[in-house]
Amino acid sequence: MPFREINSKMIEATVLPGQRLYSQRGAMLAYKGDVSFTPNVQGGQGGVMSMLGRRVANEATPLMTVEGSGTVLFGHGGHHVQVITLSGDTLYVEADRLLAFDGSLQQGTMFLGAQGGVMGMVRGQVTGQGLFTTTLKGQGSVAVMAHGGVIEVPITPGRSVHVDPQAYVAHHGDVRNKLSTALGWRDMVGRGSGEAFQLELSGSGAVYVQASEEKL
């Protein structure tokens, strides 16, 4: 499902007969054509188990199914919108970051403990990130939300990328992540902050970083 960026905070989606997309509820700004919006109670293509996983952690984000024929404008809360195109790989992103995504993508839920064991759980508690991360896999587009714009940072074998957990938006590819500690200048002058903890990502892929330490 193609998304066209209208500006940094709005996208236009083309809805075609026989196809569908999912969006965060309340994200529709305007539309043209014969388009329907239906509350989705199963959490997209991930089904009931995907939905239950997030509800256990109180991290479910309501979605709506968008179908028909026409165009729809999406935006939410004045947040910056970044369109990510997947070519068969998997995107890892927190559910509340999702603005809209192609209905052909396979949606699932991954427990952070599966990527880093106990440290994955610690990461969720310490940094404020969810313990359950949404996964989207396949061929299609995803529109994610962020504060202050987004930059894509490549991750290559042998060269890890360290990211402030509060600035992390999403990542894709064959990437491992773990929580590491670091002594930053703020700690040295007695102003401890998130810089004391970093996400270390290694492997092959890319991570998306926002220009802010503010959560959505």
ABEGO torsion letter per residue (X at the ends): XBBBBABAABBBBBBBBGBBBBBBBGABABBBEBBBBBBBAAGEAAEAAAAAAAAAAGABBBBBBBBEBEBBBBBBGGBBBBBBBBBGBBBBBBAAABABBBAABBBBBBBAAABGEAAAAAAAAAAGBBABBBBBBEBEBBBBBBBGEBBBBBBBBGBBBBBBAAABABBBEBBBBBBBBBBBAAAAAGBBBAAABBBBBBEBEBBBBBABABBX
